[in-house]
Amino acid sequence: MRLLLLSALLIFSGAAFAQVKTEKRLTGLEKRMTKVEKRLTDIEVGAARPGARPAAAAPRKEPENPIAVSFMGKKQVTGQTRLGMKLYLEFENLSSRSFFAFNGTLVFRNEAGALIWSRPYAHSEPLGAGQKVDVSMGILSTQAKEYLRFVKARSVTVSLEKQQAYAAD
């Protein structure tokens, strides 16, 4: 009987001892998990040190005119019966969206800011965010006033006004 009582006492005390050990392990695990969660929260809000305020993320504002145009140069071209000038332009997508097409009015000005030429323009090839595309266009001597203004101009600036861009989304 004594042996039976002693063995029962050992079994129950072993279970109680194991339960205390398990509770200690769980408590330690919970504390470590709390620390990890706190570090993750600090990383998510951008806090590098305790007590630092989270940095506010500024929303990215899309530009009013998402397509920029630059005048790259001009080249005199002669044909059999006509004179002309080839104009080289570069369009750049300044927004974070991709465009399938865009249009507007190209306005060419000389160094004094006087109008040289204005014409509607449409581009129907995809232009990704931040991408650039080179375009060339011509003007013939049959458009005498505009052609002569280009010949006389030392430097030319161009802008795309009344823009309409057609995005994928």
C-alpha positions in Angstrom: 0.0 0.0 0.0 2.8 2.3 0.8 4.4 1.7 -2.5 1.2 2.4 -4.3 0.7 5.6 -2.3 4.3 6.7 -2.9 4.1 6.0 -6.7 0.7 7.9 -7.0 2.3 10.9 -5.1 5.3 10.9 -7.5 3.1 10.8 -10.5 0.9 13.7 -9.4 3.8 15.8 -8.3 5.6 15.2 -11.6 2.6 16.4 -13.5 2.3 19.5 -11.3 6.1 20.1 -11.7 5.7 19.7 -15.5 2.8 22.1 -15.5 4.8 24.8 -13.7 7.6 24.3 -16.2 5.2 24.6 -19.2 3.7 27.8 -17.7 7.1 29.3 -17.4 8.0 28.4 -20.9 4.7 29.9 -22.2 5.2 33.1 -20.2 8.7 33.5 -21.6 7.5 32.8 -25.1 4.7 35.4 -24.7 7.2 38.0 -23.6 9.4 37.4 -26.6 6.4 37.6 -28.9 5.4 40.9 -27.4 8.9 42.3 -28.0 8.9 41.1 -31.6 5.5 42.6 -32.3 6.7 45.9 -30.8 9.8 45.9 -33.1 7.6 45.1 -36.1 5.2 47.9 -35.3 8.2 50.3 -34.9 9.5 49.2 -38.3 6.1 49.6 -40.0 5.6 53.2 -38.7 9.2 54.1 -39.5 10.4 54.6 -35.9 14.1 54.0 -35.6 14.3 54.6 -31.9 11.9 54.3 -28.9 9.8 57.4 -28.5 10.3 58.6 -32.1 7.3 59.9 -34.0 6.2 58.0 -37.1 7.1 59.8 -40.3 4.0 60.8 -42.2 4.0 59.5 -45.8 3.3 62.4 -48.2 0.8 61.4 -50.9 2.4 61.6 -54.3 0.7 64.4 -56.3 0.4 63.8 -60.0 1.5 66.7 -62.1 -1.1 68.8 -63.9 0.7 68.3 -67.2 2.1 64.8 -67.1 3.9 64.9 -70.4 7.0 67.2 -70.8 8.4 68.0 -74.1 12.0 69.1 -75.0 13.3 70.6 -78.2 16.4 68.6 -79.1 17.4 70.4 -82.4 16.6 71.3 -85.9 18.1 70.3 -89.2 17.8 72.0 -92.7 16.6 69.5 -95.3 16.6 70.1 -99.0 14.6 68.2 -101.6 14.4 68.4 -105.4 11.7 71.1 -105.4 11.3 72.2 -101.8 13.2 73.3 -98.7 12.3 72.1 -95.3 13.4 71.7 -91.7 13.3 68.6 -89.6 12.5 69.2 -85.9 13.6 66.8 -83.2 11.6 66.5 -80.0 11.7 64.4 -76.9 8.5 63.6 -74.9 8.8 62.4 -71.3 6.1 60.9 -69.0 6.5 62.7 -65.6 3.7 60.8 -63.9 3.7 57.4 -62.2 1.1 56.1 -64.6 1.5 54.5 -68.0 -0.3 56.2 -71.0 -1.6 54.5 -74.1 -1.8 57.9 -75.9 -1.7 61.6 -75.4 -2.5 64.7 -77.4 -2.3 68.5 -77.1 -1.1 71.6 -78.9 2.7 72.0 -79.5 3.7 75.6 -79.1 7.2 76.6 -80.4 8.7 79.9 -79.2 12.0 81.6 -79.9 14.5 83.0 -77.4 12.5 86.2 -76.9 9.4 84.1 -76.2 7.6 85.1 -79.4 5.4 82.5 -81.0 7.1 80.7 -84.0 4.5 77.9 -84.7 1.6 76.2 -83.0 0.0 73.0 -84.2 -2.1 70.1 -82.8 -0.2 66.9 -82.0 -1.4 63.4 -81.1 0.8 60.5 -80.0 -0.7 57.0 -80.1 2.1 54.7 -78.8 2.4 53.5 -75.2 4.5 55.6 -72.9 5.4 54.1 -69.5 6.0 55.9 -66.3 9.2 57.9 -66.5 9.9 56.8 -70.1 11.0 59.1 -72.9 10.3 58.9 -76.6 12.1 60.7 -79.4 10.0 62.2 -82.2 10.8 64.1 -85.4 8.5 66.2 -87.5 9.0 68.4 -90.5 8.0 71.8 -91.6 8.2 72.8 -95.3 9.0 76.1 -97.0 5.4 76.1 -98.3 4.6 77.4 -94.8 6.8 80.4 -95.4 6.2 82.5 -92.3 6.7 79.6 -89.8 9.6 78.2 -91.8 11.5 81.5 -91.8 10.9 82.0 -88.1 12.5 78.6 -87.4 15.5 79.6 -89.7 16.0 82.9 -87.8 15.5 81.5 -84.3 18.8 80.9 -82.4 17.2 78.8 -79.7 13.7 77.3 -79.7 11.6 76.1 -76.8 8.5 74.0 -77.1 5.6 73.1 -74.8 2.7 70.8 -75.0 -0.4 72.7 -74.0 -4.0 71.6 -73.5 -2.7 68.1 -72.7 -5.0 65.1 -72.6 -3.4 61.8 -71.6 -5.2 58.4 -71.8 -4.0 56.1 -69.1 -4.4 52.4 -68.7 -6.2 52.6 -65.4 
